[in-house]
């Protein structure tokens, strides 16, 4: 039996499809307020028999911070894909991210050790990898404190997995870049595509790594199937500027591309105005210093380690954007 956490998220639901289509016995943990409609929708992108495939999943209502529900979810399980996470760049969500990303991962590791789980795969992020100037960032870069609360909690979560490895857990960590995929238009890159579809006058100047969700899933499964543990792997197909990503999405949605750069000073003014809006109208902030930094940081990421280990060939970013935009236009 394979247990998947975060099954109602982007990576988790695409992973669930990959598993059930091969008739794997799969159990998915989901919280009381989470909905599975998006999972069915993702399945429909792959197959006309998506309802039949969806019904193969054994859904367990629970929470990675509820040990009682984990005891139930872990019953007869021998493999785990831990994809659950709270993603936010706002310090307002720091405590929630600590609870889910760090404490939740610690609970998953502890239960895996107690239950003698044979294989464990943890989905982290390139945001939890250190930075390096003038050279491509790889798995050996040392972590540095930054203003991104999400990256800090994911780094701390990785430390919990490494602790588990030191205690005998067969675990592997993957650090995907920006994941491109269909089915979630209010979160992650899907939310970015939604924002672009509404029109943009400015584009950020940063650069980062991108990868198709299909590649993330395939690599995770290959690492587990080949028993490659006690390691972490950066998963990036190509390094693109955010401008090129936005322009590609605009092209595939038949929209005009923005003409103006969103300078750091302009976004800083926006940050101040957003703070005033939040204070006087009692609404959540939309901007943060972490968002501004990521919008202007130009990072290059190396995929040499995973490419060499698995002799892996990635799906091109342009192809990923094209397919995702096609599904977006169909909603």
Legacy VTK file of the C-alpha trace (Angstrom):
# vtk DataFile Version 3.0
C-alpha trace
ASCII
DATASET POLYDATA
POINTS 331 float
0.000 0.000 0.000
1.256 3.485 -0.937
0.275 6.525 1.136
0.197 9.978 -0.469
-0.144 13.200 1.526
-1.136 16.399 -0.235
-3.184 14.384 -2.717
-5.483 17.343 -3.368
-2.523 19.520 -4.418
-0.796 19.870 -7.788
1.980 17.295 -7.391
-0.096 14.964 -5.236
-3.042 14.572 -7.598
-0.872 14.087 -10.704
1.069 11.519 -8.694
-2.145 9.749 -7.699
-3.095 9.370 -11.347
0.330 7.970 -12.213
-0.012 5.371 -9.456
-3.596 4.227 -9.980
-3.239 3.905 -13.741
-0.701 1.160 -12.989
-3.104 -0.481 -10.538
-1.045 0.406 -7.477
-2.874 0.198 -4.159
-3.076 3.831 -3.128
-4.334 5.625 -0.041
-4.562 9.412 0.098
-4.758 11.491 3.253
-6.917 14.603 3.057
-8.131 17.164 5.549
-11.788 17.578 6.463
-12.182 20.836 4.515
-10.217 19.747 1.422
-12.094 18.895 -1.761
-11.346 16.160 -4.266
-13.096 17.783 -7.248
-9.775 19.124 -8.525
-8.338 15.601 -8.453
-11.125 14.340 -10.704
-10.514 17.271 -13.032
-6.807 16.473 -13.279
-7.614 12.812 -13.954
-9.905 13.933 -16.795
-6.927 15.572 -18.526
-5.317 12.140 -18.798
-8.153 9.682 -19.412
-11.789 9.324 -20.440
-12.125 6.662 -17.727
-11.091 9.141 -15.048
-14.047 8.354 -12.771
-13.163 4.667 -12.670
-9.525 5.476 -11.967
-10.431 8.007 -9.278
-12.527 5.411 -7.476
-9.429 3.252 -7.023
-8.081 5.712 -4.454
-8.755 4.976 -0.808
-9.348 8.371 0.777
-8.643 8.782 4.494
-9.808 11.914 6.291
-7.082 13.110 8.603
-4.218 15.500 9.202
-0.450 15.157 9.348
-0.613 16.939 12.713
-3.103 14.439 14.111
-1.246 11.339 15.282
-4.468 9.363 15.722
-5.446 9.832 12.082
-1.877 9.032 11.009
-2.064 5.712 12.859
-5.086 4.852 10.724
-3.548 6.158 7.495
-0.303 4.206 8.026
-2.014 0.840 8.431
-0.496 -1.716 5.988
1.473 1.045 4.229
5.018 0.380 3.022
5.724 3.423 0.810
5.052 7.114 1.389
5.063 10.172 -0.862
4.876 13.221 1.403
3.644 16.070 -0.808
1.572 18.060 1.704
2.670 21.638 2.378
1.449 25.136 3.213
2.763 27.586 0.605
2.893 31.293 1.375
5.398 34.158 1.152
3.716 36.086 3.971
4.968 36.234 7.539
1.306 36.293 8.541
1.260 32.569 7.745
4.567 31.698 9.425
3.047 29.849 12.389
0.737 27.841 10.116
3.688 26.927 7.884
5.733 25.857 10.900
2.857 23.682 12.047
2.232 21.997 8.695
5.591 22.074 6.930
7.885 21.400 9.876
5.862 19.722 12.625
3.761 17.812 10.122
6.857 16.477 8.371
8.382 15.533 11.733
5.208 13.547 12.483
5.404 11.800 9.114
9.057 10.895 9.699
8.440 9.666 13.246
5.492 7.516 12.215
7.465 6.126 9.265
10.260 5.045 11.602
7.804 3.578 14.121
5.873 1.699 11.421
9.004 0.469 9.593
8.067 2.184 6.327
10.382 0.879 3.611
10.436 3.948 1.313
9.818 7.658 1.872
9.883 10.498 -0.677
9.640 14.112 0.464
8.699 16.970 -1.869
10.615 20.105 -0.910
11.416 23.111 -3.117
14.318 24.979 -4.703
13.425 27.746 -2.236
15.005 25.543 0.458
18.344 25.370 -1.366
21.172 27.814 -0.730
22.136 30.602 -3.128
25.316 31.079 -5.130
26.458 34.058 -7.172
27.908 33.739 -10.671
27.491 29.934 -10.697
24.602 27.528 -11.096
22.981 26.519 -7.806
23.188 22.824 -7.017
22.532 20.399 -4.170
25.788 21.313 -2.416
24.971 24.982 -1.886
24.830 25.869 1.791
21.610 27.254 3.228
21.508 30.965 4.093
18.851 32.712 6.160
16.555 34.930 4.093
13.291 36.846 4.342
11.207 34.072 2.781
9.234 32.324 5.558
8.198 29.491 3.242
11.759 28.581 2.297
12.796 28.583 5.967
10.040 26.162 6.980
10.771 23.858 4.044
14.465 23.868 4.922
13.602 22.962 8.509
11.294 20.232 7.200
14.190 18.797 5.194
16.226 18.653 8.403
13.497 16.434 9.866
13.809 14.088 6.896
17.608 14.015 7.267
17.086 13.187 10.940
14.900 10.290 9.866
17.587 9.135 7.432
20.148 9.172 10.229
17.777 6.959 12.231
17.514 4.400 9.422
14.664 5.688 7.250
15.068 5.050 3.508
14.181 8.527 2.283
14.876 10.783 -0.674
14.235 14.515 -1.060
13.290 16.288 -4.296
13.541 20.062 -4.747
11.404 21.094 -7.727
11.553 24.510 -9.300
8.385 26.362 -10.294
6.039 23.528 -11.225
3.974 23.958 -14.381
0.806 21.884 -14.549
-2.949 21.891 -14.966
-5.786 21.696 -12.504
-5.043 24.370 -9.908
-5.710 27.889 -11.090
-5.706 29.651 -7.711
-2.382 28.278 -6.430
1.244 28.196 -7.542
2.025 28.700 -11.228
-1.679 28.173 -11.993
-2.514 31.317 -10.024
0.203 33.132 -11.975
-1.408 32.032 -15.242
-4.790 33.213 -13.951
-3.267 36.579 -13.075
-1.655 36.863 -16.508
-4.971 36.019 -18.187
-6.558 39.062 -16.534
-3.992 41.350 -18.107
-0.600 42.609 -16.917
1.033 45.967 -17.512
4.357 45.100 -15.887
6.679 42.116 -15.807
9.242 41.182 -13.107
12.915 40.865 -14.004
13.858 37.729 -12.071
14.978 34.338 -13.335
14.429 30.874 -11.897
14.031 27.195 -12.685
10.856 25.659 -14.115
9.679 22.060 -14.502
6.597 20.198 -15.728
4.569 18.418 -13.043
4.747 15.239 -15.139
8.536 15.264 -14.809
8.320 15.779 -11.052
6.024 12.774 -10.679
8.028 10.547 -12.997
11.319 11.349 -11.270
9.868 10.768 -7.806
8.626 7.368 -8.851
11.888 6.411 -10.546
13.904 7.332 -7.474
11.647 5.216 -5.272
11.521 2.284 -7.699
15.315 2.258 -7.996
15.787 2.560 -4.213
17.823 5.747 -4.436
17.854 7.156 -0.908
19.822 9.371 1.486
20.056 12.116 -1.133
18.356 15.254 -2.413
17.855 16.221 -6.054
17.159 19.573 -7.687
14.403 19.159 -10.283
14.626 21.865 -12.929
14.052 21.370 -16.638
15.172 24.827 -17.770
16.043 28.216 -16.299
13.778 30.945 -17.645
13.320 34.624 -16.908
9.926 35.460 -15.479
9.504 37.801 -18.425
9.906 34.921 -20.887
7.448 32.809 -18.888
4.841 35.599 -18.902
5.356 36.308 -22.590
4.979 32.600 -23.433
1.738 32.363 -21.460
0.424 35.498 -23.166
1.290 34.041 -26.555
-0.494 30.768 -25.782
-3.553 32.608 -24.443
-3.579 35.022 -27.399
-3.036 38.026 -25.143
-0.880 41.134 -25.419
2.350 40.918 -23.457
3.186 43.583 -20.849
5.550 46.279 -22.085
6.997 47.662 -18.847
9.452 46.337 -16.278
8.283 46.119 -12.681
11.333 47.708 -11.099
12.290 46.991 -7.508
11.574 50.596 -6.525
8.136 50.445 -8.137
7.286 47.206 -6.313
8.562 48.689 -3.044
6.111 51.553 -3.439
3.450 48.924 -4.089
4.481 47.153 -0.892
3.952 50.337 1.127
0.559 50.983 -0.454
-0.421 47.346 0.065
0.478 47.684 3.753
-1.739 50.748 4.063
-4.571 48.959 2.291
-4.220 45.996 4.635
-4.206 48.219 7.735
-7.142 50.466 6.875
-9.352 47.876 5.165
-8.368 44.942 7.391
-7.497 42.741 4.418
-4.649 40.304 3.779
-1.524 41.731 2.253
-0.862 40.827 -1.368
2.812 41.785 -1.485
5.763 40.953 0.744
9.495 41.610 0.748
9.987 37.928 -0.113
7.837 38.295 -3.233
9.762 41.390 -4.305
13.089 39.637 -3.788
12.062 36.543 -5.757
10.670 38.741 -8.530
14.078 40.330 -9.100
16.576 37.617 -8.173
18.242 35.972 -11.142
19.079 32.386 -10.190
20.384 29.549 -12.343
19.811 25.972 -11.123
21.709 22.854 -12.147
19.881 19.614 -12.981
23.121 17.726 -13.548
22.777 15.430 -10.539
19.315 14.068 -11.396
20.062 13.996 -15.143
23.156 11.880 -14.506
21.631 9.650 -11.832
18.586 8.674 -13.912
19.828 9.567 -17.403
16.729 11.733 -17.466
15.399 13.849 -20.339
13.053 16.654 -19.351
9.917 17.944 -21.038
10.588 21.412 -22.437
9.172 24.369 -20.528
7.528 25.766 -23.660
5.696 22.463 -24.219
4.566 22.449 -20.588
3.223 25.984 -20.843
1.427 25.194 -24.103
-0.386 22.169 -22.654
-1.252 23.951 -19.403
-2.618 27.007 -21.213
-4.704 24.742 -23.448
-6.346 23.223 -20.377
-6.727 26.652 -18.807
-8.653 27.930 -21.835
-11.005 24.950 -21.548
-12.216 25.796 -18.017
LINES 1 332
331 0 1 2 3 4 5 6 7 8 9 10 11 12 13 14 15 16 17 18 19 20 21 22 23 24 25 26 27 28 29 30 31 32 33 34 35 36 37 38 39 40 41 42 43 44 45 46 47 48 49 50 51 52 53 54 55 56 57 58 59 60 61 62 63 64 65 66 67 68 69 70 71 72 73 74 75 76 77 78 79 80 81 82 83 84 85 86 87 88 89 90 91 92 93 94 95 96 97 98 99 100 101 102 103 104 105 106 107 108 109 110 111 112 113 114 115 116 117 118 119 120 121 122 123 124 125 126 127 128 129 130 131 132 133 134 135 136 137 138 139 140 141 142 143 144 145 146 147 148 149 150 151 152 153 154 155 156 157 158 159 160 161 162 163 164 165 166 167 168 169 170 171 172 173 174 175 176 177 178 179 180 181 182 183 184 185 186 187 188 189 190 191 192 193 194 195 196 197 198 199 200 201 202 203 204 205 206 207 208 209 210 211 212 213 214 215 216 217 218 219 220 221 222 223 224 225 226 227 228 229 230 231 232 233 234 235 236 237 238 239 240 241 242 243 244 245 246 247 248 249 250 251 252 253 254 255 256 257 258 259 260 261 262 263 264 265 266 267 268 269 270 271 272 273 274 275 276 277 278 279 280 281 282 283 284 285 286 287 288 289 290 291 292 293 294 295 296 297 298 299 300 301 302 303 304 305 306 307 308 309 310 311 312 313 314 315 316 317 318 319 320 321 322 323 324 325 326 327 328 329 330
